[in-house]
Amino acid sequence: MKIDLPKTSSAPQDTKPAHVDVAVEADGTVLWNDQKVDDAALQARIADASKQTPQPELRLRADRKVPYERVADVMSAAQGGGLSKIGFVTEPKAGGK
């Protein structure tokens, strides 16, 4: 008995996980994908992002002059809003040291 089975491709899918870029500028201003947001808008965007499947990674970049408390506030908002993947973006020191 001959059966005509469906065919699939075994090639791996080259999809990169989604991410959101969040930056905290020296004056404490928060940017969500390069758009200035206040704390309420940040909370709303975090809530929307946490509902996505798969959930995007939040990539946090902060100016070195920002008080740690402001960075911690953003991290706390992300975690409290349901985002579980948080990465930090840094720049290497000049001279490679």
Phi and psi in degrees as GROMACS dihedral restraints (atoms count N, CA, C in turn):
[ dihedral_restraints ]
;  ai    aj    ak    al  type     phi  dphi    fc
    3     4     5     6     1   -97.7    20    10
    4     5     6     7     1   131.4    20    10
    6     7     8     9     1  -118.7    20    10
    7     8     9    10     1   132.1    20    10
    9    10    11    12     1   -94.2    20    10
   10    11    12    13     1    97.5    20    10
   12    13    14    15     1   -86.4    20    10
   13    14    15    16     1   150.5    20    10
   15    16    17    18     1   -66.5    20    10
   16    17    18    19     1   151.5    20    10
   18    19    20    21     1  -109.5    20    10
   19    20    21    22     1   142.0    20    10
   21    22    23    24     1  -129.5    20    10
   22    23    24    25     1   161.8    20    10
   24    25    26    27     1   -96.5    20    10
   25    26    27    28     1   136.2    20    10
   27    28    29    30     1   -96.9    20    10
   28    29    30    31     1     9.4    20    10
   30    31    32    33     1   -69.5    20    10
   31    32    33    34     1   135.1    20    10
   33    34    35    36     1   -66.8    20    10
   34    35    36    37     1   144.7    20    10
   36    37    38    39     1   -80.4    20    10
   37    38    39    40     1   132.9    20    10
   39    40    41    42     1  -102.0    20    10
   40    41    42    43     1    65.3    20    10
   42    43    44    45     1  -107.0    20    10
   43    44    45    46     1   131.7    20    10
   45    46    47    48     1   -94.2    20    10
   46    47    48    49     1   141.8    20    10
   48    49    50    51     1   -63.4    20    10
   49    50    51    52     1   145.3    20    10
   51    52    53    54     1   -67.3    20    10
   52    53    54    55     1   153.5    20    10
   54    55    56    57     1  -144.7    20    10
   55    56    57    58     1   159.4    20    10
   57    58    59    60     1  -122.9    20    10
   58    59    60    61     1   131.6    20    10
   60    61    62    63     1   -96.2    20    10
   61    62    63    64     1   122.2    20    10
   63    64    65    66     1  -120.2    20    10
   64    65    66    67     1   127.1    20    10
   66    67    68    69     1  -121.8    20    10
   67    68    69    70     1   141.9    20    10
   69    70    71    72     1  -115.6    20    10
   70    71    72    73     1   115.0    20    10
   72    73    74    75     1   -80.3    20    10
   73    74    75    76     1   169.6    20    10
   75    76    77    78     1   -56.1    20    10
   76    77    78    79     1   -32.9    20    10
   78    79    80    81     1   -86.8    20    10
   79    80    81    82     1     3.4    20    10
   81    82    83    84     1    95.1    20    10
   82    83    84    85     1    -4.4    20    10
   84    85    86    87     1   -64.1    20    10
   85    86    87    88     1   137.0    20    10
   87    88    89    90     1  -105.7    20    10
   88    89    90    91     1   133.9    20    10
   90    91    92    93     1  -116.4    20    10
   91    92    93    94     1   130.5    20    10
   93    94    95    96     1  -108.2    20    10
   94    95    96    97     1   110.9    20    10
   96    97    98    99     1    48.2    20    10
   97    98    99   100     1    49.4    20    10
   99   100   101   102     1    69.6    20    10
  100   101   102   103     1    12.8    20    10
  102   103   104   105     1  -112.9    20    10
  103   104   105   106     1   128.4    20    10
  105   106   107   108     1   -64.5    20    10
  106   107   108   109     1   132.2    20    10
  108   109   110   111     1  -133.9    20    10
  109   110   111   112     1   147.5    20    10
  111   112   113   114     1   -89.3    20    10
  112   113   114   115     1   179.6    20    10
  114   115   116   117     1   -63.0    20    10
  115   116   117   118     1   -37.4    20    10
  117   118   119   120     1   -66.4    20    10
  118   119   120   121     1   -43.1    20    10
  120   121   122   123     1   -66.8    20    10
  121   122   123   124     1   -36.2    20    10
  123   124   125   126     1   -61.0    20    10
  124   125   126   127     1   -46.0    20    10
  126   127   128   129     1   -59.8    20    10
  127   128   129   130     1   -43.2    20    10
  129   130   131   132     1   -64.3    20    10
  130   131   132   133     1   -42.6    20    10
  132   133   134   135     1   -68.8    20    10
  133   134   135   136     1   -36.3    20    10
  135   136   137   138     1   -62.9    20    10
  136   137   138   139     1   -44.4    20    10
  138   139   140   141     1   -60.6    20    10
  139   140   141   142     1   -43.5    20    10
  141   142   143   144     1   -63.4    20    10
  142   143   144   145     1   -44.3    20    10
  144   145   146   147     1   -65.6    20    10
  145   146   147   148     1   -35.3    20    10
  147   148   149   150     1   -68.8    20    10
  148   149   150   151     1   -18.4    20    10
  150   151   152   153     1   -88.2    20    10
  151   152   153   154     1    -8.9    20    10
  153   154   155   156     1   -75.0    20    10
  154   155   156   157     1   149.2    20    10
  156   157   158   159     1  -126.4    20    10
  157   158   159   160     1   120.6    20    10
  159   160   161   162     1   -72.2    20    10
  160   161   162   163     1   156.2    20    10
  162   163   164   165     1   -69.6    20    10
  163   164   165   166     1   133.4    20    10
  165   166   167   168     1   -73.1    20    10
  166   167   168   169     1   156.7    20    10
  168   169   170   171     1   -86.7    20    10
  169   170   171   172     1   135.6    20    10
  171   172   173   174     1   -90.3    20    10
  172   173   174   175     1   119.7    20    10
  174   175   176   177     1  -103.3    20    10
  175   176   177   178     1   108.5    20    10
  177   178   179   180     1   -97.0    20    10
  178   179   180   181     1   127.6    20    10
  180   181   182   183     1  -127.9    20    10
  181   182   183   184     1   129.4    20    10
  183   184   185   186     1  -130.5    20    10
  184   185   186   187     1   139.9    20    10
  186   187   188   189     1   -62.9    20    10
  187   188   189   190     1   142.2    20    10
  189   190   191   192     1   -64.7    20    10
  190   191   192   193     1   -17.1    20    10
  192   193   194   195     1   -89.0    20    10
  193   194   195   196     1    -4.4    20    10
  195   196   197   198     1   -73.1    20    10
  196   197   198   199     1   133.0    20    10
  198   199   200   201     1   -60.3    20    10
  199   200   201   202     1   140.4    20    10
  201   202   203   204     1   -54.5    20    10
  202   203   204   205     1   -34.7    20    10
  204   205   206   207     1   -57.2    20    10
  205   206   207   208     1   -39.1    20    10
  207   208   209   210     1   -67.6    20    10
  208   209   210   211     1   -41.3    20    10
  210   211   212   213     1   -64.5    20    10
  211   212   213   214     1   -42.7    20    10
  213   214   215   216     1   -62.5    20    10
  214   215   216   217     1   -36.5    20    10
  216   217   218   219     1   -61.6    20    10
  217   218   219   220     1   -44.2    20    10
  219   220   221   222     1   -65.7    20    10
  220   221   222   223     1   -43.3    20    10
  222   223   224   225     1   -62.3    20    10
  223   224   225   226     1   -42.2    20    10
  225   226   227   228     1   -64.3    20    10
  226   227   228   229     1   -40.2    20    10
  228   229   230   231     1   -63.1    20    10
  229   230   231   232     1   -41.8    20    10
  231   232   233   234     1   -64.8    20    10
  232   233   234   235     1   -47.1    20    10
  234   235   236   237     1   -67.1    20    10
  235   236   237   238     1   -44.1    20    10
  237   238   239   240     1   -65.3    20    10
  238   239   240   241     1   -27.8    20    10
  240   241   242   243     1   -83.3    20    10
  241   242   243   244     1    -2.8    20    10
  243   244   245   246     1   104.6    20    10
  244   245   246   247     1     1.6    20    10
  246   247   248   249     1   -81.9    20    10
  247   248   249   250     1   124.9    20    10
  249   250   251   252     1  -104.2    20    10
  250   251   252   253     1   -13.5    20    10
  252   253   254   255     1  -109.3    20    10
  253   254   255   256     1   110.9    20    10
  255   256   257   258     1  -127.7    20    10
  256   257   258   259     1   124.8    20    10
  258   259   260   261     1  -118.9    20    10
  259   260   261   262     1   156.8    20    10
  261   262   263   264     1  -111.3    20    10
  262   263   264   265     1   135.2    20    10
  264   265   266   267     1  -105.0    20    10
  265   266   267   268     1   125.9    20    10
  267   268   269   270     1  -129.3    20    10
  268   269   270   271     1   163.2    20    10
  270   271   272   273     1  -113.1    20    10
  271   272   273   274     1   136.0    20    10
  273   274   275   276     1   -65.0    20    10
  274   275   276   277     1   151.0    20    10
  276   277   278   279     1   -65.3    20    10
  277   278   279   280     1   148.9    20    10
  279   280   281   282     1   -62.5    20    10
  280   281   282   283     1   139.3    20    10
  282   283   284   285     1    88.3    20    10
  283   284   285   286     1    -3.2    20    10
  285   286   287   288     1    72.1    20    10
  286   287   288   289     1    17.7    20    10
